[in-house]
Amino acid sequence: MLLLLATFALTAVLTYQAVDAASSHRQTAERALRDHATFAAWEYSRLARKELEWHLWNVVKPLYYHASKDPAALPSPSQLEASIKALNECECSTRKLFHAYFAFDLSGGDTVWRGRTPDPQTQAWIADTIRAHVRAHYGQRWEFALLTGQHHGVRRTIAYFLRRDAKGQPRVASGVVLDSGLVVEGLKYPYEHTELLPSSLTRETSNRPVLSLEVLDRNGNLVFRAGDSYPRAFGGSDTLGLQFAGLTAGVALNEAIAQRLVIGGLPRSRMPLLLSLLALTTGLVAVTLRQISKEHELARLRSDFVSGVSHELRTPLAQIRMFTETLALERVRSPEEAQRALDIIGRESERLSHLVDNVLQFSRAERGAIRLAPEPTRLDQLLRDVTEAFQPLAAARQGSVAVAADGPVTAVVDAAAVRQVLLNLLDNAVKYGPAGQTVRLGLALDGTWAAISVEDQGPGIPPHERERIWEPYWRSPRERESAVGGSGIGLAVVKELVEAHGGNVAVQDRASGGARFTVRLPDAVAARPAPPAVEPSAART
């Protein structure tokens, strides 16, 4: 058992190692795929920054060329008008997305607007947003900054730059209000016209079957989406930076393409197979341990059987030897004592023969070598013959056997086997019943079945033991603790012989106390009684 448990423990350790190795392999493959996705997001962010920078510079550039020479002064309205005129003369597509130019003093409240000027509330929101952005994020080397946000449910896109005084302090913010489509145009181009992952790996020249893209603003709102929707299991992200409104690009790889990006493909999980094998091993170990336990119990029962049979054999042999020596040495005082000694020798010889027959039948049953020779047999006569042969054994325990048959019954049986069955049942009844009891042996015809019953006046058999009494070597704890000897094979022989005839045997309590064993044998019919014998003189007449 210790070896089996050690084997199971080793199997569990190997299973854990295999699961851990497979999990580590898959984690490495998934990490490599996420690295590919992160690289694609980084490449996209780099290209998107360049594209947005080109679009925004085209629309911001006129403000640079038509600004006041004093960096601390606001541009005049005419200068903003000149910027609008220069933008309209540009052949770039961004001019169609222009709304308005503006400039305002960061330290004061002066503002200048030209173009499609928004309402005062939106102007105030733009001014507050830019002031907050200047204080928190605007970089020293930036040429301009992009802001996106929502005001009253409308997305606003703003690009602005700073003019500083002689001390390097921001004084004037000049910028442009744009249609949000400008950002979308700048974000769309890198996805649709460049390969974010090498085609030598993906075997695709388009990004759509390879990956999906989402661009979110700093508040998590969707700004742009491209490609089919793929699960985020193999995803990565990168930011365009604070200069470009803190936009974040998220990339998700198509799992079908993922098989091409990892050497050998994405490993499948072997967890179900390994757990199934571990469960199977556990079951086999459990079954083996159960079998070992049963074998151990069987070995103990066989040891008890050998001890019981030895005891059973020793008693009749001792009696036969003692009375044989008594007769041989002529120590009897009367012919009656000599006859009594002979009766005891005959009775113990009968008991010894019965015990040997039981052991032989049980040995044949275990080997599956029971051979019956069935022939039509008068069961009522067989019961009387068995009773007559058993009476001396019953008398030795101050008991008797009474036979009650409904009538003559014939069945196709092996008479010697049925005799052995009846002797075993009678021996059990007398052995475990009280002294002076009367054991009743009955015979009845139930259709085509012969029902033979043996009733005793003993303590009966508890219901929870009625299935186990037919097992080889098994004896009730109550019987093992008593002084009554036994081999534990008598009822096992009964069951084997009865079932070999195609019958069955059962036990139940008697209404008046004790146990009732019932043997049912098939192919039984009522027999005609034998005609009375005819006297020779009557025959001559």
C-alpha positions in Angstrom: 0.0 0.0 0.0 2.9 2.3 0.8 4.4 1.6 -2.7 1.0 2.3 -4.3 0.7 5.6 -2.4 4.2 6.6 -3.3 3.5 5.8 -7.0 0.3 7.9 -6.8 2.3 10.8 -5.2 5.0 10.5 -8.0 2.2 10.5 -10.6 0.7 13.6 -9.0 4.1 15.4 -9.0 4.8 14.5 -12.6 1.3 15.7 -13.6 1.9 18.9 -11.8 5.2 19.4 -13.6 3.6 18.6 -16.9 0.8 21.1 -16.3 3.3 23.7 -15.1 5.5 23.2 -18.1 2.5 23.4 -20.5 1.2 26.5 -18.7 4.6 28.1 -18.8 4.9 27.3 -22.5 1.5 28.8 -23.2 2.2 31.9 -21.1 5.5 32.5 -23.0 3.6 32.2 -26.3 0.9 34.5 -25.2 3.5 37.0 -23.9 5.2 36.9 -27.3 1.8 37.6 -29.0 1.1 40.5 -26.6 4.6 41.8 -27.4 3.7 41.7 -31.1 0.5 43.6 -30.4 2.3 46.1 -28.3 4.8 46.6 -31.1 2.0 47.1 -33.6 0.4 49.7 -31.2 3.8 51.5 -30.9 4.3 51.5 -34.7 0.8 52.9 -35.2 1.3 55.6 -32.6 4.5 56.7 -34.2 2.9 56.9 -37.6 -0.3 58.5 -36.3 1.7 61.3 -34.6 3.5 62.1 -37.9 0.2 62.1 -39.8 -1.6 64.3 -37.2 1.4 66.6 -37.0 1.3 67.1 -40.8 -2.4 67.8 -40.8 -2.3 70.2 -37.8 0.8 72.1 -39.0 -1.0 73.0 -42.2 -3.8 74.6 -40.3 -1.6 76.2 -37.5 1.1 77.5 -39.8 -0.8 80.6 -41.0 -1.1 81.8 -37.3 2.8 81.7 -37.1 3.2 83.8 -40.3 0.6 86.4 -39.4 1.3 86.9 -35.7 2.3 90.1 -33.9 6.0 90.8 -33.6 5.6 91.4 -29.9 5.3 87.9 -28.4 3.3 89.3 -25.5 0.7 91.0 -27.7 -2.5 89.5 -29.1 -2.7 89.3 -32.8 -5.1 91.8 -34.3 -8.4 90.8 -35.9 -6.9 91.7 -39.3 -4.0 89.3 -38.7 -6.4 86.5 -38.0 -8.3 87.4 -41.1 -5.0 87.2 -43.0 -4.4 83.7 -41.5 -7.8 82.6 -42.7 -7.1 83.9 -46.2 -3.8 82.1 -46.3 -5.4 78.9 -45.2 -8.0 79.2 -47.9 -5.3 79.5 -50.5 -3.7 76.2 -49.2 -4.2 73.2 -51.4 -4.3 71.0 -48.3 -7.5 69.0 -47.3 -7.4 70.3 -43.7 -8.7 73.7 -44.7 -12.1 72.1 -45.2 -12.1 71.1 -41.6 -11.4 74.7 -40.3 -13.9 76.4 -38.0 -12.2 79.4 -36.4 -9.0 81.0 -35.3 -8.6 82.5 -31.8 -6.0 84.1 -29.5 -6.3 85.1 -25.8 -4.1 86.6 -23.2 -3.3 84.0 -20.5 -2.8 86.6 -17.8 -5.8 88.8 -18.7 -9.1 88.3 -20.3 -8.7 89.7 -23.8 -9.6 87.4 -26.6 -9.8 87.6 -30.4 -11.9 85.3 -32.6 -12.4 85.0 -36.3 -14.2 82.5 -38.5 -17.2 80.5 -37.4 -17.1 81.7 -33.8 -18.6 79.4 -31.2 -21.1 80.6 -28.5 -19.7 82.5 -25.5 -20.0 79.4 -23.2 -17.9 77.3 -25.6 -15.4 80.1 -25.8 -15.1 80.2 -22.1 -14.8 76.4 -21.9 -12.0 76.5 -24.6 -10.1 79.2 -22.7 -10.4 77.3 -19.3 -9.3 74.0 -20.9 -6.2 75.6 -22.6 -5.2 77.4 -19.4 -5.4 74.1 -17.4 -3.4 72.3 -20.1 -0.7 75.0 -20.2 -0.2 74.8 -16.5 -0.1 71.0 -16.3 1.1 69.6 -19.6 2.4 71.9 -22.3 6.1 71.0 -23.1 8.9 73.5 -23.6 9.8 72.3 -27.0 6.4 71.7 -28.5 5.5 73.6 -31.6 1.8 73.1 -30.9 -0.6 70.8 -28.9 -3.8 69.0 -29.7 -6.8 68.9 -27.4 -10.0 66.9 -27.7 -13.0 66.9 -25.4 -16.7 67.1 -25.1 -18.7 70.2 -24.2 -22.5 69.9 -23.9 -22.3 66.5 -25.8 -20.4 67.9 -28.7 -16.8 66.7 -29.3 -14.4 69.6 -29.8 -11.0 69.5 -31.4 -8.5 72.3 -30.7 -4.9 72.9 -31.8 -2.9 75.7 -30.2 0.6 77.0 -29.5 2.1 79.4 -27.0 3.9 82.8 -27.4 6.3 83.6 -24.6 7.6 86.8 -23.2 11.3 87.7 -22.8 11.4 85.8 -19.5 10.1 82.6 -21.2 6.7 82.8 -19.5 3.6 81.9 -21.6 1.7 85.1 -22.5 -0.5 84.4 -25.5 -2.3 81.2 -26.6 -3.1 81.1 -30.3 -5.0 78.3 -31.9 -7.7 76.9 -34.1 -11.0 75.1 -33.6 -11.3 72.2 -36.0 -13.9 69.7 -37.1 -13.3 66.3 -35.2 -13.0 64.6 -38.6 -9.4 66.0 -38.8 -8.3 63.7 -36.0 -10.1 60.8 -37.6 -8.4 61.5 -40.9 -5.1 61.5 -39.2 -5.8 58.3 -37.3 -7.2 56.4 -40.3 -4.3 56.7 -42.6 -1.7 54.7 -40.8 -4.1 51.8 -40.3 -5.3 51.7 -43.9 -2.0 52.4 -45.8 0.8 50.9 -43.7 1.7 47.5 -42.4 1.8 47.6 -38.6 3.3 44.0 -38.5 5.7 42.6 -41.2 3.8 40.7 -43.9 6.6 38.2 -43.8 5.2 37.1 -40.5 1.5 37.6 -41.0 1.4 36.6 -44.7 -1.1 39.5 -45.1 -0.6 42.9 -46.8 -3.6 44.5 -45.1 -4.1 45.2 -41.3 -7.8 44.2 -41.3 -7.4 40.4 -41.2 -4.5 40.8 -38.8 -5.6 43.1 -36.0 -8.2 45.5 -34.8 -7.6 49.0 -33.6 -9.3 51.3 -31.0 -8.1 54.9 -30.2 -9.4 56.3 -26.9 -9.1 59.7 -25.3 -7.9 60.3 -21.8 -11.4 59.8 -20.4 -11.8 56.4 -22.1 -14.1 57.7 -24.8 -13.8 56.1 -28.2 -12.3 58.4 -30.8 -11.6 56.0 -33.7 -12.1 52.3 -34.4 -10.9 50.2 -37.4 -10.9 46.6 -38.4 -13.0 43.6 -37.2 -13.5 43.2 -33.5 -11.1 40.6 -32.0 -10.8 39.5 -28.4 -8.4 41.4 -26.2 -6.6 38.2 -25.1 -3.7 39.1 -27.3 -3.6 42.8 -27.1 -1.3 45.7 -26.5 -1.4 49.5 -26.3 0.7 52.6 -26.7 0.0 56.3 -26.2 0.4 59.1 -28.8 1.6 61.4 -25.9 0.3 64.4 -24.2 1.1 66.6 -27.2 -1.6 64.8 -29.0 -4.4 64.9 -26.4 -3.1 61.8 -24.6 -4.8 59.6 -27.1 -4.1 55.8 -26.6 -4.0 53.2 -29.3 -5.1 49.7 -28.4 -4.4 46.8 -30.7 -5.9 43.3 -30.6 -4.5 40.4 -32.7 -6.6 38.0 -34.6 -6.2 34.6 -32.9 -6.0 32.9 -36.3 -3.0 35.1 -37.2 -1.5 34.4 -33.8 -0.7 30.8 -34.9 1.7 32.3 -37.6 3.4 34.7 -35.2 4.6 32.0 -32.8 6.9 29.2 -33.9 4.9 25.9 -33.6 1.7 27.9 -33.1 -0.1 28.7 -29.9 0.1 25.5 -27.8 -3.2 23.9 -26.8 -4.0 23.4 -23.2 -3.3 19.8 -22.1 -4.9 20.3 -18.7 -8.1 18.2 -19.4 -6.0 15.3 -20.7 -3.5 15.4 -17.8 -6.3 15.8 -15.2 -8.1 12.9 -16.8 -5.0 10.7 -16.6 -4.5 11.8 -12.9 -8.1 10.9 -12.2 -7.7 7.6 -13.9 -4.5 6.9 -11.9 -6.3 7.9 -8.7 -9.1 5.5 -9.6 -6.7 2.7 -10.3 -4.8 3.2 -7.1 -8.1 3.4 -5.2 -9.3 0.1 -6.8 -6.0 -1.6 -6.2 -6.0 -0.5 -2.5 -9.5 -1.8 -2.2 -8.4 -5.1 -3.8 -5.5 -5.3 -1.5 -7.8 -4.7 1.5 -10.1 -7.4 0.2 -7.3 -9.8 -0.3 -6.0 -9.0 3.2 -9.5 -9.7 4.6 -9.8 -12.9 2.5 -6.4 -14.1 3.8 -7.6 -13.5 7.3 -10.9 -15.3 6.6 -8.9 -18.2 5.1 -6.8 -18.4 8.2 -9.9 -18.5 10.3 -11.3 -21.2 8.0 -8.2 -23.3 8.4 -8.4 -22.9 12.2 -12.1 -23.6 12.2 -11.8 -26.7 10.0 -8.9 -28.0 12.1 -11.0 -27.6 15.2 -14.0 -29.3 13.5 -11.9 -32.2 12.4 -10.1 -32.6 15.7 -13.3 -33.1 17.7 -14.7 -36.1 15.8 -11.3 -37.6 15.4 -10.6 -37.4 19.1 -14.0 -39.0 19.8 -13.4 -41.8 17.3 -9.9 -42.4 18.6 -10.9 -42.4 22.2 -13.8 -44.9 21.8 -11.9 -47.1 19.4 -9.1 -47.4 22.0 -11.8 -48.1 24.7 -13.2 -51.0 22.6 -9.7 -52.2 21.6 -8.6 -52.4 25.3 -11.9 -53.9 26.3 -12.6 -51.2 28.9 -16.4 -51.4 28.5 -18.3 -52.9 31.5 -21.4 -54.0 29.6 -22.6 -54.7 26.1 -24.7 -51.5 26.4 -21.6 -49.4 26.9 -20.0 -51.2 23.9 -23.0 -50.4 21.8 -23.0 -46.8 22.9 -19.3 -46.5 22.0 -20.0 -47.9 18.5 -22.9 -45.5 18.1 -20.6 -42.6 19.0 -18.0 -43.8 16.6 -20.6 -44.0 13.8 -22.0 -40.6 14.6 -18.6 -38.9 14.6 -17.6 -40.7 11.5 -20.8 -39.3 9.9 -20.0 -35.8 11.1 -16.4 -36.2 9.8 -17.6 -37.4 6.4 -20.1 -34.5 6.2 -17.3 -32.0 7.0 -15.0 -33.5 4.4 -17.8 -33.5 1.8 -18.3 -29.8 2.5 -14.7 -28.9 2.0 -14.5 -30.9 -1.2 -17.7 -29.2 -2.6 -16.4 -25.8 -1.6 -13.1 -26.5 -3.3 -14.9 -27.5 -6.5 -17.1 -24.4 -6.4 -14.1 -22.1 -6.1 -12.5 -23.8 -9.1 -15.8 -23.7 -11.0 -15.7 -27.5 -11.3 -19.1 -28.4 -9.8 -20.5 -31.2 -11.9 -24.1 -32.4 -11.3 -25.8 -35.6 -12.4 -29.5 -34.6 -12.3 -32.2 -37.3 -12.5 -35.8 -37.5 -11.4 -35.7 -37.9 -7.6 -38.5 -38.2 -5.0 -37.8 -35.3 -2.7 -40.1 -36.4 0.0 -38.2 -39.7 0.3 -34.9 -37.9 0.2 -35.9 -35.6 3.0 -36.9 -38.7 5.2 -33.6 -40.4 4.4 -31.6 -37.3 5.3 -33.6 -36.9 8.5 -33.0 -40.5 9.5 -29.2 -40.1 8.9 -29.1 -36.8 10.8 -31.1 -37.9 13.8 -28.0 -39.2 15.7 -26.2 -35.8 15.2 -29.3 -33.9 16.4 -29.7 -36.3 19.4 -26.1 -35.5 20.4 -27.3 -31.9 21.0 -30.5 -33.0 22.7 -32.5 -32.0 19.6 -34.8 -33.7 17.0 -35.9 -33.2 13.4 -39.5 -33.3 12.3 -40.4 -33.8 8.6 -43.6 -32.4 7.1 -44.3 -32.9 3.4 -47.5 -31.9 1.6 -47.2 -35.0 -0.6 -44.9 -36.9 -2.9 -42.9 -34.5 -5.1 -40.5 -35.4 -7.9 -37.8 -33.0 -9.2 -34.9 -33.4 -11.6 -31.9 -32.9 -9.2 -28.6 -34.4 -8.2 -29.7 -36.3 -5.1 -26.2 -36.2 -3.5 -25.9 -32.5 -3.9 -29.4 -31.8 -2.4 -28.5 -34.2 0.4 -25.4 -32.1 1.1 -27.6 -28.9 1.1 -30.0 -30.3 3.6 -27.3 -31.7 5.9 -25.6 -28.2 5.9 -28.9 -26.5 6.8 -29.8 -29.0 9.4 -26.3 -28.9 10.9 -26.5 -25.0 11.1 -29.9 -25.2 12.7 -28.9 -27.7 15.4 -25.4 -26.1 16.0 -26.7 -22.5 16.6 -30.1 -23.3 18.0 -30.9 -24.0 21.7 -30.5 -27.5 23.2 -33.7 -29.6 23.1 -35.2 -27.7 20.1 -37.1 -29.4 17.3 -35.9 -28.5 13.8 -38.7 -28.7 11.2 -38.0 -29.8 7.7 -40.8 -29.1 5.3 -41.6 -29.7 1.6 -44.2 -28.0 -0.5 -45.0 -27.8 -4.3 -45.3 -24.2 -5.6 -46.3 -24.5 -9.2 -43.3 -26.1 -10.9 -41.1 -25.3 -8.0 -40.3 -27.4 -5.0 -39.9 -25.4 -1.8 -37.9 -27.1 0.9 -37.8 -25.2 4.3 -35.6 -25.7 7.4 -36.9 -23.9 10.5 -35.1 -23.7 13.8 -35.8 -22.1 17.2 -32.5 -20.2 17.5 -31.9 -16.4 17.8 -32.4 -15.8 14.0 -30.2 -13.8 11.7 -30.2 -10.0 11.8 -31.5 -8.3 8.6 -28.1 -6.6 7.9 -26.3 -9.9 7.9 -28.7 -11.9 5.6 -26.7 -11.1 2.4 -23.3 -11.8 3.9 -24.0 -15.2 5.4 -23.7 -16.7 1.9 -20.1 -15.4 1.5 -17.3 -17.9 1.8 -15.5 -17.9 5.2 -17.8 -15.3 6.7 -19.2 -15.9 10.1 -21.4 -13.6 12.2 -19.6 -11.7 14.9 -22.0 -13.3 17.4 -21.0 -16.8 16.3 -17.3 -15.9 16.3 -17.5 -14.8 19.9 -19.4 -17.9 21.0 -17.8 -21.3 21.8 -19.5 -22.9 18.8 -17.0 -23.9 16.2 -17.5 -23.5 12.4 -15.7 -23.3 9.1 -17.8 -20.5 7.5 -18.3 -22.4 4.2 -21.5 -24.4 4.9 -24.0 -21.8 3.6 -21.6 -20.8 0.7 -21.8 -24.5 -0.4 -25.6 -24.4 0.0 -25.9 -21.3 -2.3 -23.5 -22.7 -4.9 -25.2 -26.1 -5.1 -28.8 -24.6 -5.2 -27.9 -22.1 -7.9 -26.1 -24.8 -9.9 -29.6 -26.5 -10.1 -31.1 -23.2 -11.3 -32.8 -22.6 -8.0 -32.5 -20.0 -5.2 -32.2 -19.9 -1.4 -33.3 -17.3 1.0 -33.6 -16.7 4.8 -36.2 -14.9 6.9 -37.4 -14.8 10.5 -40.1 -17.1 11.8 -43.2 -15.6 13.3 -42.5 -17.5 16.6 -38.8 -16.8 16.6 -35.8 -18.4 14.9 -34.7 -18.5 11.3 -36.4 -20.1 8.3 -34.2 -21.1 5.3 -36.1 -21.8 2.1 -34.6 -23.7 -0.9 -36.5 -23.5 -4.2 -35.7 -26.0 -6.9 -37.2 -25.9 -10.5 -38.8 -28.6 -12.6 -40.8 -30.2 -9.8 -44.1 -32.1 -10.1 -46.4 -34.0 -7.8 -45.6 -37.7 -7.9 -48.1 -40.5 -7.8 -47.9 -42.5 -4.6 -46.5 -46.0 -5.0 -49.1 -48.9 -5.1 -49.4 -51.1 -2.0 -47.3 -54.3 -2.1 -49.4 -57.4 -3.1 -49.1 -60.6 -0.9 -47.9 -63.7 -2.9 -51.0 -65.7 -1.7 -53.3 -63.0 -3.0 -51.5 -63.0 -6.3 -52.0 -66.8 -6.6 -55.7 -66.3 -5.9 
